[in-house]
Amino acid sequence: MQLDHPNTKLMAPTRAAGEATVRAFAPRMGKGYTNGRNHDLGAGKHRDVSMLSPYLRRRLVLEQDAVATAVLEHGAEGAEKFIQEVIWRGYFKGWMERRPVVWDQYREGLMRDLMALDRDRGLRRRVESAEAYQTGLDYFDNWAEELVETG
């Protein structure tokens, strides 16, 4: 999804917005993050996830700045899980950069999947239902709608 999608409710893709997101999440970078990051509480209730990914990805917020904020707010031990996740993100980014064949294999698989959609009308209808939040599975439909609206 692009950040400029007309239905998105994401903040502006600017450094100032990224820094504001860091400041807003700073009180939750400790135990709140540690205990709640893997739980989906529903739309608009994501208090234990940082929402920093778009800013980190585009280098509008630097990893070291997010970590420094966490340490300042919670101490190194209190923010340990948040710090670990930031470091893992950097590690896997580097891992992927050193293995371009993985990206090539992903793209090949994606092309096969897109060709299958062209050939299989039933599959295409099911995908379109998912994209329109109309699978009949409330939890999935709500999640898909939130993903499109907020990224």
FENTAWO-V118264 format. One record per residue. N is the residue number from 1. RES is the residue in three letters. SS is DSSP state (H for helix, E for strand, C for the rest). PHI is phi as a letter, one per 40 degrees, with the letter a starting at -180 (none if undefined). D_FIRST is the distance of its C-alpha to the first C-alpha in Angstrom with 1 decimal. Layout:
<<N;RES;SS;PHI;D_FIRST> <N;RES;SS;PHI;D_FIRST>>
This chain:
<<1;MET;C;none;0.0> <2;GLN;C;c;3.8> <3;LEU;C;c;6.5> <4;ASP;C;c;8.5> <5;HIS;C;d;7.1> <6;PRO;C;c;10.6> <7;ASN;C;c;10.4> <8;THR;C;c;9.0> <9;LYS;C;b;11.9> <10;LEU;C;c;11.0> <11;MET;C;c;13.8> <12;ALA;C;c;14.2> <13;PRO;C;c;13.1> <14;THR;C;b;16.9> <15;ARG;H;c;19.5> <16;ALA;H;c;21.2> <17;ALA;H;c;18.4> <18;GLY;H;c;18.0> <19;GLU;H;c;21.7> <20;ALA;H;c;21.8> <21;THR;H;c;19.5> <22;VAL;H;c;21.8> <23;ARG;H;c;24.8> <24;ALA;H;c;23.6> <25;PHE;H;c;23.0> <26;ALA;H;d;26.1> <27;PRO;H;c;28.4> <28;ARG;H;b;26.3> <29;MET;C;c;26.1> <30;GLY;C;b;29.3> <31;LYS;H;c;30.4> <32;GLY;H;d;27.7> <33;TYR;H;c;25.1> <34;THR;H;d;27.5> <35;ASN;H;c;28.3> <36;GLY;H;b;25.2> <37;ARG;C;c;22.1> <38;ASN;C;b;22.1> <39;HIS;C;b;22.6> <40;ASP;C;c;20.2> <41;LEU;C;c;22.1> <42;GLY;C;h;19.9> <43;ALA;C;d;17.6> <44;GLY;C;g;18.4> <45;LYS;C;b;20.8> <46;HIS;C;c;19.0> <47;ARG;C;c;21.8> <48;ASP;C;b;22.3> <49;VAL;C;b;18.9> <50;SER;C;c;18.3> <51;MET;C;g;14.7> <52;LEU;C;c;15.5> <53;SER;H;d;13.0> <54;PRO;H;c;10.9> <55;TYR;H;c;14.3> <56;LEU;H;c;16.0> <57;ARG;H;d;13.7> <58;ARG;C;c;14.2> <59;ARG;C;g;17.9> <60;LEU;C;c;17.9> <61;VAL;C;b;19.6> <62;LEU;C;c;21.9> <63;GLU;H;d;22.6> <64;GLN;H;c;26.2> <65;ASP;H;c;25.7> <66;ALA;H;c;23.9> <67;VAL;H;c;26.6> <68;ALA;H;c;29.3> <69;THR;H;c;28.2> <70;ALA;H;c;28.3> <71;VAL;H;c;31.8> <72;LEU;H;c;33.1> <73;GLU;H;c;32.1> <74;HIS;H;b;33.0> <75;GLY;H;g;34.9> <76;ALA;H;c;34.1> <77;GLU;H;c;35.1> <78;GLY;H;c;33.5> <79;ALA;C;b;30.1> <80;GLU;H;d;30.6> <81;LYS;H;c;27.7> <82;PHE;H;c;25.1> <83;ILE;H;c;26.6> <84;GLN;H;d;26.6> <85;GLU;H;c;22.9> <86;VAL;H;c;22.2> <87;ILE;H;c;24.6> <88;TRP;H;c;23.2> <89;ARG;H;d;19.8> <90;GLY;H;c;21.7> <91;TYR;H;c;23.9> <92;PHE;H;c;21.2> <93;LYS;H;c;19.4> <94;GLY;H;c;22.9> <95;TRP;H;d;23.7> <96;MET;H;c;20.8> <97;GLU;H;c;21.8> <98;ARG;C;c;25.3> <99;ARG;C;b;24.4> <100;PRO;H;c;22.5> <101;VAL;H;c;23.8> <102;VAL;H;c;21.5> <103;TRP;H;c;18.4> <104;ASP;H;c;20.5> <105;GLN;H;c;21.2> <106;TYR;H;c;17.7> <107;ARG;H;c;16.9> <108;GLU;H;c;20.2> <109;GLY;H;c;19.4> <110;LEU;H;c;16.0> <111;MET;H;c;18.2> <112;ARG;H;c;20.7> <113;ASP;H;c;18.4> <114;LEU;H;c;17.2> <115;MET;H;c;20.9> <116;ALA;H;c;21.8> <117;LEU;H;c;19.5> <118;ASP;H;c;21.4> <119;ARG;H;c;24.7> <120;ASP;C;b;24.4> <121;ARG;H;c;24.1> <122;GLY;H;c;24.4> <123;LEU;H;c;21.5> <124;ARG;H;c;19.4> <125;ARG;H;c;20.5> <126;ARG;H;c;19.7> <127;VAL;H;c;16.1> <128;GLU;H;c;15.9> <129;SER;H;c;17.6> <130;ALA;H;c;15.2> <131;GLU;H;c;12.2> <132;ALA;C;c;14.6> <133;TYR;C;g;15.7> <134;GLN;C;b;19.1> <135;THR;C;c;20.2> <136;GLY;C;g;23.1> <137;LEU;C;b;22.2> <138;ASP;H;d;21.7> <139;TYR;H;c;20.3> <140;PHE;H;c;17.6> <141;ASP;H;c;16.9> <142;ASN;H;c;16.8> <143;TRP;H;c;14.5> <144;ALA;H;c;11.9> <145;GLU;H;c;12.3> <146;GLU;H;c;12.0> <147;LEU;H;d;8.8> <148;VAL;H;c;7.2> <149;GLU;H;c;9.6> <150;THR;H;b;9.5> <151;GLY;C;g;6.8>>
